[in-house]
Amino acid sequence: MQRHLILAYGVVVYLLFLIAFSGAVLFVQGLLLPVTLASLPEEPGALVEALLVDAGLLGLFAVQHSVMARREFKKRWTRIVHPAIERSTFVLATVSVLFLTFALWRPLPGVVWSVSGPLAYLLTALAWAGWGLVLVATFVIDHFDLFGLKQVIQHFRGEPHREPRFKVRWFYRWLRHPLYLGFFVAFWSTPVMTSGHFLFAALVTAWVLLAVQLEERDLIAQHGEAYRQYKRRVPMFLPASGPGYVVPRAPGGVRARTPSGDTAHA
């Protein structure tokens, strides 16, 4: 019975993630939702209050995401929740904060920039390319493990869960955090940058730049010298030129495992 409940929990959370991710794309791109980053206030309001609400929502996301992603928290948390649903519970908390953001976001007055013509089409195309990079990067890492579905299925089957091996392939050979790069491109590539969109992009970018330091500290603690070598050879966000990183061979001619992941998977 417990296995069925855990499986159902993981499946429902994954479906909620799909809805939340789609909502995040629409929210950032200014599409369909009642309030998006492209929205402007219908009536003059309290600017300071709106700033505090929006910054508070982003701060809540940053705290939830960063704290629950840390290895120390996971060790303590899995004494309370079943290890098979630890990741799904993390995803559920993230989804809940996203839904709260969609519901409570306060549009800000003013437009930072607005362009039209070919440049507008280019920026829009770049934004969609950024979202595409984010999605592809999750599959390069291990999409279903990243969002908790793999763990509950393995538990249902009675199989032990093994942490996914990172293989230095695709764009991970040229940069360490393509998922973050995709978010940066998606957030900043817009033909109409409202003040609200600018606040969102600036605060999230600042948080990522800080959070990635914690993530890489965890990765070094987990994988040691293997990750230190990877970190020395591969840039963080901007792709390196040349043939890219080649996984060093371990004794006996077997390729060594090289870790990675993004804060969501740290």
C-alpha positions in Angstrom: 0.0 0.0 0.0 2.8 2.4 0.9 4.6 1.8 -2.4 1.4 2.6 -4.3 0.9 5.9 -2.3 4.5 6.9 -2.9 4.2 6.2 -6.6 1.0 8.2 -6.8 2.5 11.0 -4.9 5.5 11.2 -7.2 3.4 11.0 -10.4 1.1 13.8 -9.2 4.0 16.0 -8.2 5.6 15.5 -11.6 2.4 16.4 -13.4 2.2 19.6 -11.2 5.8 20.3 -12.2 4.8 20.1 -15.9 2.0 22.6 -15.2 4.3 24.9 -13.2 7.0 24.8 -15.8 4.6 25.7 -18.6 3.2 28.4 -16.4 6.7 29.8 -15.8 7.3 30.0 -19.5 4.0 31.8 -20.1 4.7 34.1 -17.1 8.1 35.2 -18.3 7.1 35.4 -22.0 4.0 37.5 -21.2 1.4 35.0 -22.6 -2.1 33.9 -21.6 -1.9 34.3 -17.8 -3.9 37.1 -16.2 -0.7 38.6 -14.8 2.8 38.2 -16.3 6.1 39.9 -16.3 4.9 41.9 -19.3 1.9 43.3 -17.3 1.7 46.9 -16.3 -0.4 48.3 -13.5 -4.0 49.1 -14.5 -4.2 51.9 -11.9 -1.5 53.8 -10.0 -0.7 52.0 -6.8 1.8 51.8 -4.0 5.2 51.2 -5.7 7.1 50.3 -2.5 4.4 47.7 -1.6 4.6 46.1 -5.0 8.4 46.0 -4.9 8.3 44.4 -1.5 5.7 41.8 -2.5 7.6 40.9 -5.7 11.0 40.8 -4.0 9.5 38.8 -1.2 8.2 36.2 -3.6 11.5 35.8 -5.3 13.3 35.7 -1.9 10.9 32.9 -0.8 11.8 30.9 -3.9 15.6 31.5 -3.4 15.5 30.4 0.3 13.3 27.3 -0.4 15.3 26.3 -3.4 18.8 26.8 -1.9 18.1 25.4 1.5 16.3 22.2 0.4 18.9 21.6 -2.3 21.8 21.4 0.2 23.2 18.0 1.1 23.1 18.8 4.9 19.4 19.5 4.7 18.7 16.4 2.7 20.4 14.2 5.3 18.2 15.6 8.1 15.0 15.8 5.9 15.2 12.1 4.9 14.9 11.2 8.6 11.4 12.7 8.5 10.2 11.9 4.9 10.8 8.7 3.0 14.0 8.9 0.9 12.0 7.9 -2.2 9.9 11.1 -2.0 12.6 13.5 -0.9 13.1 14.8 -4.4 9.4 14.9 -5.2 8.8 16.9 -2.0 11.5 19.3 -3.0 9.8 19.7 -6.4 6.4 20.1 -4.7 7.7 22.9 -2.6 9.2 24.6 -5.6 6.0 24.2 -7.6 4.0 25.7 -4.7 6.2 28.8 -4.6 5.9 29.2 -8.3 2.1 29.0 -8.2 2.2 31.6 -5.3 4.3 33.9 -7.5 2.0 33.6 -10.5 -1.0 34.4 -8.2 0.5 37.3 -6.1 2.9 39.0 -8.5 2.4 42.8 -8.6 3.0 44.5 -11.9 5.4 47.5 -11.7 5.0 50.7 -13.7 7.5 51.6 -16.4 9.3 50.1 -19.3 13.1 49.7 -19.3 13.3 49.1 -23.1 11.0 48.4 -26.0 12.1 47.4 -29.5 10.3 46.4 -32.6 11.0 45.0 -36.0 13.7 42.4 -36.7 15.4 42.9 -33.3 12.2 42.1 -31.5 11.8 38.8 -33.5 15.5 38.0 -32.7 15.1 38.6 -29.0 11.9 36.5 -28.9 13.6 33.7 -30.8 16.5 33.8 -28.3 14.1 33.6 -25.4 12.5 30.4 -26.8 16.0 29.0 -27.5 16.9 29.6 -23.9 13.8 27.7 -22.7 14.7 24.9 -25.1 18.3 24.8 -23.7 16.8 24.5 -20.2 14.6 21.6 -21.1 17.3 19.7 -23.0 19.8 20.3 -20.2 17.4 18.5 -17.7 17.5 15.4 -19.9 21.3 15.5 -20.3 21.5 15.5 -16.4 18.6 13.0 -15.9 15.2 14.6 -16.3 13.1 12.0 -14.4 15.6 11.8 -11.5 15.8 15.5 -11.4 12.1 15.8 -10.8 11.6 12.8 -8.5 9.7 10.5 -10.8 12.5 8.0 -11.2 13.0 7.6 -7.5 9.3 6.7 -6.8 9.2 4.3 -9.7 12.3 2.5 -8.5 10.9 2.3 -5.0 7.6 0.8 -6.4 9.6 -1.8 -8.2 11.8 -2.6 -5.2 14.9 -1.3 -6.9 17.6 0.6 -5.0 18.1 4.2 -6.1 21.5 5.1 -7.5 22.5 8.7 -7.9 22.8 9.5 -11.6 26.2 9.5 -13.1 27.1 12.6 -14.9 28.6 12.1 -18.3 30.5 14.9 -19.9 28.6 15.1 -23.1 26.9 17.6 -25.3 27.2 21.1 -24.1 28.5 20.1 -20.7 31.9 19.6 -22.4 32.0 23.4 -23.1 30.3 24.9 -20.0 29.5 23.6 -16.5 26.0 25.1 -16.2 24.1 25.2 -19.5 20.8 25.0 -17.6 21.5 28.3 -15.9 22.7 29.8 -19.2 19.3 28.8 -20.7 17.5 30.6 -17.9 19.6 33.7 -18.3 18.9 33.9 -22.1 15.2 33.3 -21.5 14.9 35.9 -18.8 16.9 38.7 -20.5 15.9 38.2 -24.1 12.7 40.2 -24.5 11.6 42.9 -26.9 9.7 44.7 -24.1 11.5 44.8 -20.8 9.0 46.1 -18.2 10.2 47.2 -14.8 8.7 44.1 -13.3 10.5 41.8 -15.8 13.8 43.7 -15.1 13.4 43.2 -11.3 12.6 39.5 -11.8 15.6 38.9 -14.2 18.0 40.9 -12.1 17.1 39.3 -8.7 17.0 35.7 -10.1 20.3 36.3 -11.9 22.0 37.6 -8.7 20.6 34.6 -6.8 21.9 32.1 -9.3 25.4 33.6 -9.2 25.4 33.2 -5.4 23.7 29.8 -5.3 26.0 28.2 -7.8 28.9 28.8 -5.4 27.0 26.6 -2.8 26.2 24.0 -5.4 29.8 23.7 -6.6 31.0 23.4 -3.0 28.6 20.5 -2.5 29.8 18.9 -5.8 33.4 19.2 -4.7 32.6 17.6 -1.3 30.7 14.8 -3.1 33.1 14.1 -6.0 36.5 15.5 -4.8 39.3 15.9 -7.3 37.2 14.7 -10.3 35.0 17.8 -10.0 38.0 20.1 -9.2 39.5 19.0 -12.5 36.3 19.6 -14.4 35.9 23.0 -12.8 39.4 24.0 -13.7 39.0 23.0 -17.4 35.5 24.1 -18.2 34.0 27.6 -17.8 30.9 28.2 -15.7 28.4 29.9 -18.1 30.2 31.0 -21.3 31.1 28.2 -23.6 34.8 27.4 -24.0 36.4 27.3 -27.5 38.2 24.2 -28.7 37.4 20.5 -28.7 35.8 20.7 -25.2 36.5 18.7 -22.1 37.5 15.1 -22.3 36.8 12.9 -19.3 40.2 11.7 -18.0 40.8 7.9 -18.1 41.0 6.2 -14.7 43.5 3.4 -14.1 42.8 0.4 -16.3 41.6 2.6 -19.2 38.0 3.1 -17.8 36.7 6.6 -18.1 36.3 8.3 -14.8 32.9 9.6 -13.7 32.6 13.3 -13.8 29.9 15.0 -11.7 27.7 17.9 -12.5 24.1 19.1 -12.1 22.5 22.5 -11.4 21.3 23.9 -8.1 18.0 22.1 -8.6 19.9 18.8 -8.5 22.7 19.6 -6.2 
